[in-house]
């Protein structure tokens, strides 16, 4: 493409396949850039087309069939994901069931040729005239997922610390992402999954597109960030410009009024029911969805409320020959969703009215020229004023009676002719009055449009004000949170300062010269308390200050331990275990077999402050020596008992008689 087209303010690209096939290796495309006046043409490959779209970012990329750009639905979704955010993909021939491009071009008066470059230009000009359906696969919200970057693993003494580190990193990153989204003023919700040590995942749903986010996807060691745009269940089509097409309306009056809108193809477009809305509100709801040419009810004669709607739209009316039975209404609406019986009855009335005129509508489609609007012809025919031919002639300004064939008016008019003349004059006056009323309606519609624009501006200002207030409120809450955090940290600092002073006092207990204690390595040794002789308490102590070889441990409650708990304590290889209370026989045996000294805490002078404790070195050494003496005596006793047992077994075996 030349550089001139890329410099235009608003550009539409029309594309048609030139040669090959998108399912093959090397398809080429005819591309036309159109800005409303000028056109540029070129033939390029699919790869160059993708690069051109990224560079130029046109407002619209128009095609006659989206599957000329992609082999299947998944490939089409991938193509849509790569499109620039400001570029719309438009299929000018309709939605899931496209029309021939030649018919669409003829209907809208666009020049059409069968060559690829001519078809590409026709699609560009149709899209520039707001013809076609926007192809969508993604919504306007984005999911930001903050999760673990690696598995937490299994087994090993360091597994807990490893898991805490990963979950802590996820939590920290999630806070950073939340802060960036808040600072950007974006609306979002967050779903956190808490795990040991922090978070395993945080899922943010943000009301913005990926390119509008202040964060990007990344993977770094312990944490990864994934960004995924909201994706529809399938491919959706949305009109490039909203039109008020002719429709059939079914009404079920009563305390709750049901209304259904059916297109001229027999498709249910919308359904609604209300108990509170007045007639004006229902009429406004209908107007937003189309131009009614047929108002239908499900009973006969037509109720006055339905007749009032018919007169409001100056539409034709339909009612069944006799009231529609419930089973027929249920059968006819079985493929359409509805919330209550009123919606079902309104939908059934509209569908039965369509069935009654289906043949007529098909004849209209077959007879009218391609450039005429079928709805406009159907409106005249269903009103009973014109045949199909006369309606077509009236819309194309053909078929007016030839003035040359009219006979001269007689000099003396008959009474019948005078009556006809009087009625003709009356018709002229009424038509003039109608024109005046239509002009008044136009003025009112202009006033309504102006007021709607004003209302939209006011609502937009209100939304901006609300968004600013929400942003201020969020920041005020964050300031209050930070102030609370500062107060909490100050209290913690004061507590730690007081604890440090108490530790200094404890270190100097019974020593007049602190330096002497350090030089002679005499005085106090640290003691690591464990609240209970359980696995959980041991793990808590290990997490809090670490259990290593040579520690002096204090069991504040030594009762209740089993074999597994005793082995876990023995694995830390302590210098001595000082206990309060009695050990179980199983625990005592395990600790003895692993050579772990055990002493009574009452025999050692221990000073405790919160979770910290110290003891005198000579008391600890004495307790270890005392346990060694008891252990030696216990080993001798065990050895003697073993020897006695062996002697007893030997003597018993000698006294047994031998067989034959």
N, C-alpha and C positions, 0 to 999 in steps of 0.2 A: 504494500500500500504506500502511496505517496505521503509525504509529510503534511501536505495541505489538509487532508481530511482529519488528521490527528489534532490539528489546531482548532477545529471547530468546537463551539461551546457544547452542543448537544448532537451526538452522532448515533445513528442506528445502523448496525451491521446486519445486512441480509446475506444468508449463506445457503448454498445449495451444492450438493455433491456433483463434482465435475466428471470424475472418472474413478474407477475402482469401487471399493466397498469398504466401509468402516470395519468390517470383520476381516478384511484382507490385510496385506502388508503395507501398501502405500496408496491410500486414497488421497485425492486432491479435491479442493473445494473452490467454487466460484464465490468470491466475496465482494459485496458492494457496500460502500460506506455512503450514507445518505444523511444530510443535515437539514432537509426540507427544501433545499434549492439545488445544491451541488451534489454530484456523485463521483466516487472513485471506484475503480474496478480492478480486481487482480485475481489470479489463480495461485493458490498456495497449498502446501501440505497441511495435514492435521497438526503436526508438531509446530509448524510456523504459525498456524491459526491460534494455538494455545498461547504462544509467546506474544502474538499481536494483541490478543485480548488482555493479557496481563499488562502490556505496555500502554495501550490506548484506553482501556476500561470504558467502553461505550455504554451509553444508557441502556440500550436494548440489543440483544443478539437474537435476530428473528430467523426462524426456519419454518418450512412447511410440514416437517415431521422430525421430532427430536431424535428419533432412532436413526437418522442419517449421521448423527454425531456420536452415537454410542451403540454398542452391539446389543446390550440388554439393560435391564433396570439397574443392576449393580454398577455397570459402567457409566450409566447416566447419572447416578448419584455421585459417583467419583468425579465426573465432569462438572456437576453443579458445585461440588465442594471446592474445586479449583478456580471457579469463576471469581472475578473481583467482586467485592461486596456491593458496589454500586451498579453492577450489570445484571439485568433481568434477562432470562431466557424465555422467549415468547414463541409459542406455536400459533401461527396466524390462522390455521385451518380448523381450530376448535380444540376440544379437550381429548378425552380418551377415544372418541369416535370421530376423527377429523374428516372434513369435507375435502373434495378435490380443490386444489389451489386455483384452478381456472374458474370454478364457480364462485369462490370467495372474491376473486379479483373482479369478475364481471359484476357481482352484486354491489361492489363499492366503487366501480368506475375506475379501476386501476388497470393500466395497460399490461397485457400478459403475453408472453411467448414461451415456447416449449424448450428453448435452449437454457442450459443451467444458469448462465449469466443473467438472462432475462427473468428467470424464476427467482433468482437471488434478489434482483432489483424490485420485483413485485412484492416479495416478502418484506423488504425494507420499507417500501412505501406504505404497505398495509399496516405494519407496526407503527410507523410514524403517524398514521391516522387513528391510532388507538384500537386497532382491530387485532383480536387474538386473545390467547389465554397464557398467563404467566405460569411457567412450570416451576414448582417448588418441591423440595425434599427436606428443607430445614426450617426450623422456626427461628424466633428472635431471642431465644434464651440459650445460655451456655452452662455446661457443667464443668466445674474445676475440681479435680480430685487430687487431694494430697494424701499419699499413702507411703507404705514402707518400700524402700528401694531394694531390699534383699530380705530373704527369709531369716527368721530369728534363730533357726537351728534347733538342735536337741542334744541334751546331755552335757556333761562337764560342769565343773564347779563354777566356771565363769559365765554360764548361760544367763543367769539372772541379770548380771551387770551388762551383758551384751544386749539383752532384750530391753532393759531400761534405757540404754543409750539410744537404740533405734526409735523406741516409742517417744522418748523425749525429743529427739530430733524432728519427728513428725509433728509433735505438738508445737514446737517452736516455729517451724515453717508454716503451719496452719495459722498461727497468730500473725505472722508477717503478711500472709496472703489476705487475711481478714482486714488487717490495717490498711493495706493498699486499696482494697475494694471500697472500704469506708472513706478513705481520703479522696477517692475518685468520685464519690457521691453516687455510687451504683446501688441499686436495690437488689438484695440477695437474701437467701436463706441458707442455713448451714446445718448439716447433720453430722455430728461427731460420734465416733465409736471409740470409747475409752478402753484402754488396756493397761496392763501392769507397767507403770512408769510413765504413762503419758497417753498418746492416742495411736491407734493402728491406722485410722483413716479419718479424714474430714472431707465431706462432700458439699461443695458450694454450688447452689443453683442461682445464677446471676441473670438478671433481665438485661442482657446486652449480647452483642455478637462478639466472637473471639477477637476481632481486630480492635474492638473498643475496650478490651480488658487491659489493666496495667500490669498483668503478670503473663508469663508465657510458659509453655511446656518445658520441662527439664528433668534430668535424672542425674543425681549426684550422690553416690555412695549410699547412705542410709535412707534417703528420701527421693521420691519422684513426684512430679506434678504432671497430671494428664488433663488436657483440655478437649472437650467434646461438645460440638454444637448440637442443640436439640434437633432430633431427626424424626420426621413423620413416619408413620407405619408404611407408607408407600409414596408414590408420586402424586402430588395434588396439583390441580389446575385452578387458577383464579383469573377472572376476567381482567384484562389490562385496563379497561375503563368500564365502570358500572353503567348499565343501560336499563331503562325501564321497558322491558319486553311486555308484549300482550300476554295476559294470563287468564285462567279460569279460576274463579273464587267460589269455594263452598262455605256456607254459613249455617251454623246451628245455634239459633237464638235461645235465650232463656236466662235464668239467674246467672249461670255461667255461659258465656258466649264462646263458641268454638269457631275458628276460621282456618281454612286450608287454602294454599296457593298451589295450583297445578299448571305446568307449562303446556304449550300447544302440542308438545310431543307426548303428553300423558304422564310426565314425570312429576312426582310430588316435590315441590321446591321448598315449602316451609309449612309449618302448622303451629297454631297458637290457641290458647284458651285463657280467659280472664274473667274474674268476678267483679272487679272494681272499675275497669276501664269503661268510659262512656263511648257513644257512637263515634264521636270525633277522634278519639284516641285509636279506635279500631280502624277507622278510615285512614288515619295517618300511617298506621302499621302496614296496611295494604299498599298504600301509595309508595312506601319505601321499597316494596318488593315487586312492583309491576303495574301495568295498566290493565285493569279488568275489562274484558269484552263480554264476559258471560258470568252472571251471578246465579248460583244454584242453591236450592234447598233440598232436604231429604223427605219432605212431606208435601201433600197437595190438599188444598190450594197453598200457594206460596205465602208464608207468614208475613205480616205487615212489617216486621223488623227487617226481614230479608228484602222485601220490596223497597224499603227505605234506602238500603244500601244500593240496590239496583238503580234507583232514581239518582242517587248521589253521583254515581259514575256514568249515568246515561248509557248503561250497558244492557245487553239482551238478558232475558231471564230464562231459567229452566227449572222445572219441577217435575217429578215423576207422575205417571198416570195414577198411581196410588202410592200410599206411604211405603217407603222402603223397609222391608223386614230386617230385623237385627242380624239374622244369620247371613243374609246376602251382604249386608254392610261389613260384617266381620270377615267374610270370605274375600271381598273385594279389597280390603285394606290389610290383608294378612302379611304382605311383604313390606309394609311401611310401618315405621315406629310411631306410636302415639302414647300420651301419658294418661288420657282419661277418655270417657265415652263421648264427650263433646267434641274433642279433636277427631275421634274416629268418625262420628256422624258428619262433621263438616268435610272431612277428607272423602268419605263415601259419596257425598252429594257432588263434589267437584269431579271425582272420577267417573261417576255415572253420567254426568253432564258431558264429559269428554267422550265417553263411549257413544252417546247419542249423536255427536257431531263428528265422530272420527272419520267416517267416509267423506263427509263434506270437506274436512280439513285436508284429507289426502288428495281430493280432486283439486283443491286450491293449489297445493304444492306442485301437482303435475301440470297445471295449466298456466301458472304465472311465469313471466320472464325472470331470469336469474337475478336481475338488478332490483327487483321489487321486493319489499318487505312482506313476507307472508302474513305477519300479524296484522298489518294495515288492511290487507285485502280481506282477511278473515273477520276483522272488526265490522267492515261494511256488510259482508255477506250474512254474518250471524245476526246482525240487527234487522235483517229482512228487507233492507232498503234497495239492495242491488243484487243482481246475479254476479257470478264470478267475472263474466266478460265485461259487464258494465262497471264493476268495481275496478278492474284493471284499467279500463279505458279512462275512468275518472282520475285515477292516480297518475296516469301517463299523459293526461290532457289530450287524449285521442277520443274519437267517437262522439264529439259534439254534433248535434243536429245541424244539417246544412240549411243555411238561411235561404238559399236559392230555391229550395223545394217548397217553401211555405207559400200558401195561397193568400192573396190579398184579403184583408178583412172586409166583410160586407158593410155596406153603408148603413143598413138597418140591422141592429143586433137583436137576436132573440133573447127572451128572459133568461134562458139557460146560459147564454153567452155572457149576459150581464152578471149573472151570479158567479160565473167562472172568473170574470174580470175582477169582481169584488173580492173573491177569495184569493186571487193572485196578488192583489194589492195588499191584502191582509198578510199574506205570506211574506211579501217583501218587507212590510213593517216589522213582522216578527223576526225575520232574518236580520234586519237592521238592529233590532233590540238585542238579539243574540250576539251580534258583533260588539255592541256596546258592553254587554255583560262579559264577553270574552276579554275585551280590553280591560275592564275592571279587574277580572281575575288575573290577567297578566300583571297589572299594577300591584295587586295584592301579593302575587308570587314574587315579584321583585322585592317588595317590602319584606316578605318572609325570608327571602334569600339574604337580604341585607342584615336582618335581625339575627339570622342563623350565623352569618359570618361574625357579627358582633359577639354573639353568645360563644362561638368557638374561641374568639380572642380572649374573652373573659375567662372561659374555662382553662385556656392555656396559661393565662397569668396565674390563675388559682393553683394549677398544678405546679408551676414553677415556685410559687410562694410556699406551697405545702412541702415541696422537695427541699427548699432552703430551710424551712423550719425543722424538717426531719434531720437534715444534715447538722444543724445547730444542736438539736436535741441529742444526736449521737455523740457529737463532740463534747457536749456538757457531761453526758454520762461517762465518757471516757476520762474526762478531767477528774470527775468525782472518783472514778475507779483508781486513777493514778494517785490522787491525794490520799485515798484510803490505803493504798499500797505503801505510800511513803510513811504514813503514820505507823503502819504495822512494822515496817523495817526499822523505824526509829525505836519502837518498843523492843524489837529483837536485839538491836545494838545495845540498848540499856541493859537488857537481861544478860547478854554475853559479857558486857563489861563487868557487871556485878559478879558473874560466875568466875571471870578471870581473877578478880581480886580475892575471891574465896579460895581459888586454887593456889594462889601465892601464899595465902595464910596457911593453907594445909601443908604446903611444901616445907614451910619453916617450922612446923610443929616440933617442939622439944629441941630445937637447935638454935643456939645463940649465934652461931657463925655459919651462914649459908654456904660460903665458899669452902669451908672445911668439908661439908657434906659432898660437894661435887668432886673435890680433889681426892678424897679417900674412898669414893664410891660406896659410902655407907649411908644409912638412913632409910630412905623410903623407896619402894618399888611400886609401879602401877599395877592395879588389880582391875580386871575386866569382868563386870557383873553379868550374870545370866539369870533372869527372873525365875524361870522354872526349868526343870530337867525335861524339856520336850524339844522335838525337832523344830517346831515353829520358833520357840524362844532362842534356840541356838542360831537359827538362820537370821533372826532379827539382830542379834548381837553381832554376827558376822557382817551383816549389811551396815550396821551403825558404825563400828570401829574396827572391824577386821579381826579375825582370830588366826594367829600365826604360831609357829613353833616357839616354845619357851615362855608362853604367856602364863601368868598367874590368874586363874579363873575362880570366880566366886559364884557358887550355886546357891541362890537365895532360898530356893525350895528344891531339895534334892530328891523328894519322894516321887514315886510313880513311873520312873524311867524303865523302858524295856531294852531288849537286846539291840534293836536297830538304833535307838537314841544313844545308847552307851557307845556303840561303834562310831557313830557320827562325832561324838565328843572326843573319842580317842584319836580320830583321824587328825585333829588339830595339834596333837602332840604337845600338850601343855606341860609346863614345869611342875605344876601341882594344881589340884582341884580342891578348893576349900568349900566345904558343904555346910549347909544348915538343915538339920533334919536327917533322917535315916535314908540310906540307899537301899534299893531293892536288892535281893540276892543276885538276880541276873545281872544288874548293872555293876554291882561290886565285883562279880567274877570277871566280866568283860574288861573292866578297867584294870584289874589286877593282871589279867593275862596279857594286856597290851603295855604293862609297865607304867601305868599312869599313877603317880602318887596322889593319894587322897587324904585330906586332913580335915579336922573339925575347925570351922571358922571361929568358934569361941576361943580356941587356943592361940589365935593370932589377932593382934590389935589392928583393926581395919577402920579407916576413916572414910566415910562416903559423903559425896556432894552430888545430888541429882543422879546422873548415870555414870559418874566417875568415882573411883575409889583408889586409895593407896594403903600400903601396909609397910611395917618395919621389915627391913631386909633380914635381920637376924631372926625375927619370928618366923619368916617364911623358910629360911634355911633350916631352922630347928624342926619345923613341921615336916620338911622333906626328909631330914635325917631320921626322925621318928618313924616315918612311914617305911623307910628302907629297913629299919630294924624289924618292924612288924612283918614286912614282906619276906625277909630272910627267915624269920621264925615260921611264917606260914608255909614257905617252900619246904623247910625241914619237916614240918608236920605232915605236909602232903606226901613227901618222899617216904616218911616212916609208915604212913597209912598204906601207901602203895606196896611197900615191902611186906608188911603184915598180911596184906590181901594175897600177895603172890605165894607166901609161905602157906597160908591157909588153903589156897587152891591146890598147891603141890601135895600137901599132906592128905587132902581129900582124895586126890587122884591115886596116891599110893595105897590107900585103904580099900579101893574098889576091887572086888574079885574079878579074875580073868575068866573068859568064856572058854569051855571044853578045850 
